[in-house]
Amino acid sequence: MDPAWYKPVPFEQKDVDIVMLANFGTYKRHWELFKALRRMPEHLKVVLIGTHNGKRDDETIRQEAKAFGVNPDRFIIRRSPSHVEVRETLARAKTSLIFSLREGSCMAIVESMFADTPVGMFSDAKVGSRKFINDQTGRFLSHQNLPRQLMEFLKDSDSYTPRKWVMDNQIHCLGSSNTLNDVIRDAELKAGNEWTRDTMPHMWAPLPTLVNSDDYAAVAADYDHIENEIGIDLNGFPG
């Protein structure tokens, strides 16, 4: 992620209690939140940001909430918003939740942290980005007494410093690109190959994109080769 895109707001100006950035697939487990909301104050402002997953859309989420005894007016759904709106909503939130139990490097976690919003995740989740959750960036949750845990998370949410931690540890596009570059370079040198230049840094925007737009001219021929020989059109990515 490019940290410059995320503009944190002072905590006293945050007007969203809980945000959940997740597509509407079953594996994102929105029902865990609905189950908890039944025993949480109705004044809480909850925003769900996502897009359809297969046949599941925002209406599916509303019907799911009703099935768990939660009126859909308890939350706001932002379906397929612009990336700008996503970043602004994350920055306005006091807490961010991700309830999936298994997936790769969930980008919503680091997006929330760059927006200076702490993240809550289940302690038994096997999600790559869980390694970024610690006492400064968020908290792990158990499946028991979730409503009480979420209210405690909200009460303490102003004590976390997630953006500072991800910046200090270079969990951003340049730091991650440097890490990848070092791994590839060292492997090539160990194999006895020549290393002629470093890789070009990439970012998620929200598709894989070169950080420096000038780099595209240098790799245009390679993009054409990949499309013609392998059948993958990288030119479709923004740049």
Residue pairs with C-beta under 8 A, 6 or more apart in sequence:
1 107
1 110
1 111
1 114
1 172
1 173
1 203
1 204
2 172
2 173
2 203
2 205
2 211
3 114
3 163
3 166
3 167
3 172
5 87
5 114
6 87
6 90
6 91
6 111
6 114
6 115
6 116
6 163
7 87
7 88
7 91
7 115
8 91
8 115
8 116
8 163
9 91
9 92
11 94
11 157
11 158
13 92
14 91
14 92
14 93
14 94
15 45
15 92
16 45
16 46
16 47
16 89
16 92
16 93
16 94
17 44
17 45
17 46
17 93
17 94
17 95
17 154
18 33
18 44
18 45
18 46
18 47
18 93
18 94
18 95
18 96
18 97
18 150
18 154
19 46
19 47
19 48
19 49
19 89
19 90
19 92
19 93
19 95
19 96
19 97
19 112
19 117
20 28
20 30
20 33
20 46
20 47
20 48
20 49
20 50
20 96
20 97
20 98
20 99
21 49
21 50
21 86
21 90
21 96
21 98
21 108
21 111
21 112
22 28
22 30
22 48
22 49
22 50
22 98
22 99
22 100
22 108
23 50
23 51
23 52
23 53
24 30
24 50
24 51
24 52
24 53
24 56
24 57
24 58
24 60
24 61
25 53
25 54
25 56
26 53
26 56
27 100
27 101
27 102
27 103
28 50
28 53
28 98
28 99
28 100
29 99
29 100
29 101
30 48
30 61
30 64
30 65
30 99
31 64
31 67
31 68
32 99
32 122
32 143
32 146
33 46
33 97
33 99
34 64
34 65
34 68
34 69
34 70
35 68
35 146
36 146
36 147
36 150
37 44
37 46
37 65
37 70
37 74
37 75
37 147
38 68
38 69
38 70
38 147
39 147
40 147
40 150
40 151
41 151
42 74
44 74
44 154
45 76
46 74
46 75
46 76
47 75
47 76
47 77
47 78
47 89
47 93
48 61
48 75
48 76
48 77
48 78
49 77
49 78
49 81
49 86
49 89
50 58
50 61
50 77
50 78
50 79
50 80
51 79
51 80
52 58
52 79
52 80
57 79
58 77
58 79
61 77
62 72
62 77
65 71
65 72
65 74
65 75
66 72
78 85
78 86
78 89
81 89
83 205
83 206
86 111
87 111
87 115
90 96
90 111
90 112
90 115
90 117
91 115
91 116
91 117
93 112
93 115
93 117
94 117
94 154
94 157
94 158
95 117
95 118
95 119
95 120
95 150
95 153
95 154
95 157
96 108
96 109
96 112
96 117
96 118
96 119
96 120
96 138
97 119
97 120
97 121
97 150
98 106
98 108
98 109
98 119
98 120
98 121
98 125
98 127
99 121
99 122
100 106
100 125
100 127
101 122
101 124
101 125
101 126
101 127
102 125
102 126
102 127
103 127
103 128
104 127
104 128
105 127
105 128
105 129
106 127
106 128
106 129
107 129
107 204
107 206
109 119
109 121
109 127
109 129
109 130
109 132
109 133
110 129
110 132
110 166
110 171
112 118
112 119
112 162
113 119
113 132
113 137
113 138
113 162
113 163
113 165
113 166
113 171
114 162
114 163
114 166
114 172
115 163
116 161
116 162
116 163
117 162
118 137
118 138
118 139
118 153
118 157
118 160
118 162
119 133
119 137
119 138
119 162
120 138
120 139
120 140
120 141
120 149
120 150
120 153
121 127
121 130
121 133
121 138
121 140
121 141
122 140
122 141
122 142
122 143
123 140
123 141
123 142
124 143
130 140
132 165
132 166
132 171
133 139
133 140
134 165
136 160
136 161
136 162
136 164
136 165
137 160
137 161
137 162
137 165
137 166
138 160
138 162
139 149
139 153
141 149
141 150
141 153
142 149
165 171
166 172
169 175
170 176
170 178
173 201
173 202
173 203
173 204
173 211
174 201
174 211
177 199
177 200
177 201
177 202
177 211
178 201
180 199
181 198
181 199
184 199
185 195
185 198
188 194
188 195
189 195
200 210
200 211
200 212
200 215
200 218
200 219
201 210
201 211
201 212
202 208
202 209
202 210
202 211
203 209
203 210
203 211
205 238
207 237
207 238
208 237
209 237
209 238
209 239
210 216
210 219
210 239
213 239
216 223
216 239
223 234
223 235
224 235
226 232
226 234
227 233
227 234
227 235
